Amino acid sequence: MGVGATQTDNRAPPVSGPRQWAALTGIRGIAAWFVVLYHLRMTLVDTMPGWYIQMTARGYLAVDLFFILSGFVLWHTYGERMEGIDWAGVRQFWWRRIARIWPLHAVVLTGFVALALALAVTGRDTSSYPFADLPLHYLLMQNWGFTRVLEWNDPAWSISCEMAAYLVFPAVALVAPWRRLSVGGLIAVGAALMAAIWLYFAIQGTRKLGFDIPQLGLMRCLLEFWTGNILRMLWGHWHERPGAASAAWMALFALLVLSAALELPETLVWPPVFAALIMALALDDGPIARVLGGRVLHYLGEISYSTYLVHYLLFVVFKLAFVHHIGSNGAPAMGLGHLAGLVALIVLASVVLYHGVEKPAQGWMNALPKRWRAAGRPVVAE
């Protein structure tokens, strides 16, 4: 639901009911596969052309799109509800977010535990799977500065950071005077957040958003998540304004041209580029939005969380089972047949996990508070 207001306090006009942006779901699916191809790229150096390797080497940036989009969607769904929320409502919010992300994470992480045990039994290297850190991973706290390297299910670092963003979201929504800010004020806050992303990484001496993820990933997530919150507030002002979608597309194009011409650091380029893209898709119902919101891409977006979490486990197991040739770069080398087989396996596993674990577990956990209440037990989430 939107950010309700009157005409006298500079707030956005009310937006009716929950709304789905099919194109945003579709772009989420594409982004998930960019992360997959990023992880696969080094096994394809001898198989794929150089331009493909260079393109997929930037696949880690898709996570930044996820963070901004997550903040956008979460404010759309919960921003209005946070006004005047009590402690019971905060607990309910947290419970629903845990139900959304934790069950599938726990299942996939348990798959990694089984893999690590199998490697240990067969005398293979298990240094990427430190059992001492396993509680942090099950609690989704592993990327809160407690570890020095990515371990277990590498992509789950971003889920750990998302969990932190969920925990602070009610406070951010309640404390700051968002609903009293004008459009200019919101733009200023959004610009400050994106400048803070660049500054935060510049202080660390890097131009790369993917630098030192275990230590810098949490703030990267929070700043981009909050940028997504601001973006959704701006959408509340602009979604009925004629020409807003065209302006967003022009801003996106201008940012891309400017960044290419000036060779700006990715910490300064990609957050505003992704913000402009999300805004353009959320405002537009033209051909690009219709393609991204088509049945196939929309479904890939629906199952993208399963794709994102399970692909790394399947990649590791697939290499152990089927990839025995070492390429020119010293990494295991996959051919096109390997690639096709692994992609098919990831798609199949994503479908099975989405329908067999992710959605049923989410529904079961969300129903627990009602069952506890009916049974006369203390209710922790409502």
Stockholm file with secondary structure:
# STOCKHOLM 1.0

chainA/1-382         MGVGATQTDNRAPPVSGPRQWAALTGIRGIAAWFVVLYHLRMTLVDTMPGWYIQMTARGYLAVDLFFILSGFVLWHTYGERMEGIDWAGVRQFWWRRIARIWPLHAVVLTGFVALALALAVTGRDTSSYPFADLPLHYLLMQNWGFTRVLEWNDPAWSISCEMAAYLVFPAVALVAPWRRLSVGGLIAVGAALMAAIWLYFAIQGTRKLGFDIPQLGLMRCLLEFWTGNILRMLWGHWHERPGAASAAWMALFALLVLSAALELPETLVWPPVFAALIMALALDDGPIARVLGGRVLHYLGEISYSTYLVHYLLFVVFKLAFVHHIGSNGAPAMGLGHLAGLVALIVLASVVLYHGVEKPAQGWMNALPKRWRAAGRPVVAE
#=GR chainA/1-382 SS CCCCCCTTTTCCCCCCSCCCCHHHHHHHHHHHHHHHHHHHGGGSTTTSCHHHHHHHTTGGGHHHHHHHHHHHHHHHHHTGGGTTCCHHHHHHHHHHHHHHHHHHHHHHHHHHHHHHHHHHHTTCCCTTCCGGGHHHHHTTCTTTTTCSSCCSSGGGHHHHHHHHHHHHHHHHHHHSCGGGCCHHHHHHHHHHHHHHHHHHHHHTTCSCTTTTHHHHHHHHHHHHHHHHHHHHHHHHHHTTSTTHHHHHHHHHHHHHHHHHHHTCCHHHHHHHHHHHHHHHHHHCCSHHHHHHTSHHHHHHHHTHHHHHHHHHHHHHHHHHHHCCCBCTTSSBCCCHHHHHHHHHHHHHHHHHHIIIIIHHHHHHHHHHHHHHHHTTCCCSCC
#=GC SS_cons         CCCCCCTTTTCCCCCCSCCCCHHHHHHHHHHHHHHHHHHHGGGSTTTSCHHHHHHHTTGGGHHHHHHHHHHHHHHHHHTGGGTTCCHHHHHHHHHHHHHHHHHHHHHHHHHHHHHHHHHHHTTCCCTTCCGGGHHHHHTTCTTTTTCSSCCSSGGGHHHHHHHHHHHHHHHHHHHSCGGGCCHHHHHHHHHHHHHHHHHHHHHTTCSCTTTTHHHHHHHHHHHHHHHHHHHHHHHHHHTTSTTHHHHHHHHHHHHHHHHHHHTCCHHHHHHHHHHHHHHHHHHCCSHHHHHHTSHHHHHHHHTHHHHHHHHHHHHHHHHHHHCCCBCTTSSBCCCHHHHHHHHHHHHHHHHHHIIIIIHHHHHHHHHHHHHHHHTTCCCSCC
//
